Amino acid sequence: MARYYFHLISWNDSILDEEGLELADLAEARVEVLNAIEELRHENPVAATGWAGWRLDVTDAAGVVVLSISLDDPD
């Protein structure tokens, strides 16, 4: 198990995840990210448009970005 952190980042702001999640591997972290983005879009599509210009960066315990997904991407 490894701890991954999920940070919301824009060109001028960031919302940092200070807790993280213990997950089996990066593939599981990717599934968590995609599920969270889908849930956000499904629950409130209007609010989801407010995330334009943001991305979700997943970092490992050392702070290295291991995955980055744009919230602009509809897929």
C-alpha positions, 0 to 999 in steps of 0.5 A: 500500500502507498499513500497518494495525495489528490491536489486541485491545482489551477494557474493561480490557486491550489487546494491541497490534500493533506490527508491522502489515501492509502491505495494499492497502486497508481492504477487504483489512484487513477480509478479514484480520480476518475470516479471523483471527477465523474461524481462531480460532473454527475451531481452538479453539472453546472458547478462542474463547469466552474472547474475549467482551468483546473487539474487534479494532480496525484502525488506520492508521499515524496510529493512527486506528481505521478498523475495529472488529469485536467478537469476541462476534459469532458471524458 
